[in-house]
């Protein structure tokens, strides 16, 4: 798969870069409309971009999902992973199709999801670096266990590109997600994290 980047992506509603990350909101609205959700730019959209299997944190996801569903967020799930979790998510969408959706596992839908999402949750330390790099390029902020590509956000120093939890523990994972959502309420701080994410991964690629 070629390197995905929103600055040159003709498949998304509005191209954007680290300097024009505010245009990402137009892609969120487009994604919400595509999924037949209420178009609400201020509602956080969370994605699961790696696919879920036992090896990719399926157990942690199951332990965490009830709490996530209590939050005022939309959830977009990449349709990749094991049949067991595919059936699990299909059941979820039947009961909450107004804010939970599964997208096909192809490049066009992946681009749409990345362009329209605010936060990506990774449930395993075995996540492929390519999946993490893709979300960073699109200014989607990871909630993840440690990775060489990620630095935990420090609000005092205004550094970092992710919200990191140190172990496969539902409480730690959920706490990091809540910290991300609290930070999302402050647009200036969020833009700073997006800029770190996008510029940092571009520098690595260069």
Residue pairs with C-beta under 8 A, 6 or more apart in sequence:
1 107
1 130
3 137
3 205
4 107
4 110
4 111
4 114
4 134
4 137
4 138
5 137
5 138
5 202
6 12
6 15
6 16
6 17
6 24
6 27
6 114
6 115
6 137
6 138
6 139
7 15
7 16
7 17
8 15
9 15
9 111
9 115
11 108
11 111
11 112
12 27
12 30
12 111
12 112
12 115
13 26
13 27
13 29
13 30
13 115
14 23
14 24
14 26
14 27
14 30
15 23
16 22
16 23
16 24
16 27
16 115
16 139
17 198
18 139
18 194
18 195
18 198
18 199
18 202
19 195
21 139
21 191
21 194
21 195
21 198
22 191
24 115
24 116
24 138
24 139
24 194
25 41
27 112
27 115
27 116
28 41
28 45
28 115
28 116
28 117
28 118
29 39
29 41
29 116
30 112
30 115
30 116
31 45
31 76
31 112
31 113
31 115
31 116
31 117
32 38
32 39
32 40
32 45
32 74
32 116
33 39
34 112
35 74
35 76
35 101
36 97
36 98
37 74
37 98
37 99
37 101
38 98
43 72
43 73
43 74
44 72
44 73
44 74
44 118
44 119
44 181
44 184
45 73
45 74
45 75
45 76
45 116
45 117
45 118
45 119
46 68
46 73
46 74
46 75
46 76
46 117
46 118
46 119
46 120
46 121
46 177
47 75
47 76
47 77
47 78
47 113
47 114
47 117
47 119
47 120
47 121
47 135
47 140
48 61
48 75
48 76
48 77
48 78
48 120
48 121
48 123
49 78
49 110
49 113
49 114
49 117
49 120
49 122
49 131
49 134
49 135
49 140
50 56
50 78
50 80
50 122
50 123
50 124
50 127
50 128
50 131
51 78
51 79
51 80
51 81
51 105
52 58
52 61
52 77
52 81
52 82
52 85
52 89
52 123
53 81
53 82
53 85
54 82
55 124
55 126
56 81
56 123
56 124
56 126
56 127
57 122
57 123
57 124
57 168
58 81
58 82
58 84
58 85
58 123
60 123
60 124
60 168
60 169
60 170
60 173
61 85
61 123
62 88
63 170
64 123
64 170
64 173
64 174
64 177
65 92
67 170
67 174
68 75
68 121
68 174
68 177
69 75
69 92
69 96
71 177
71 178
71 181
73 99
73 181
74 99
74 100
74 101
75 99
75 100
75 101
76 101
76 102
76 103
76 113
76 116
76 117
77 89
77 100
77 101
77 102
77 103
78 102
78 103
78 105
78 109
78 110
78 113
79 86
79 102
79 103
79 104
79 105
80 105
86 102
89 100
89 102
90 102
92 100
93 100
93 101
93 102
103 109
103 110
103 112
103 113
110 134
111 138
114 134
114 135
114 137
114 138
114 140
115 138
117 135
117 138
117 140
118 140
118 141
118 184
118 190
119 140
119 141
119 142
119 143
119 177
119 180
119 181
119 184
120 135
120 140
120 141
120 142
120 143
120 144
121 142
121 143
121 144
121 173
121 177
122 131
122 132
122 142
122 143
122 144
122 145
122 147
123 168
123 173
124 145
124 168
125 145
125 146
125 147
125 168
127 144
127 147
129 147
129 148
129 149
132 142
132 144
132 147
132 149
132 150
133 149
133 201
133 204
133 205
135 141
135 142
135 197
136 142
136 149
136 161
136 197
136 198
136 200
136 201
137 198
137 201
137 202
138 198
139 194
139 197
139 198
140 197
141 161
141 162
141 163
141 180
141 190
141 193
141 194
141 197
142 150
142 161
142 162
142 163
143 162
143 163
143 164
143 165
143 173
143 176
143 177
143 180
144 150
144 162
144 163
144 164
144 165
145 164
145 165
145 166
145 167
145 168
146 164
146 166
147 162
149 201
149 204
150 161
150 162
150 164
151 159
151 160
151 161
151 162
151 164
151 196
152 160
152 162
152 163
152 164
153 159
153 160
153 161
153 162
153 163
153 179
153 183
153 193
154 160
155 183
155 189
158 189
158 192
159 196
160 193
160 196
161 193
161 196
161 197
161 200
162 197
163 176
163 177
163 179
163 180
163 183
164 176
165 172
165 173
165 175
165 176
166 172
183 189
183 190
183 193
184 190
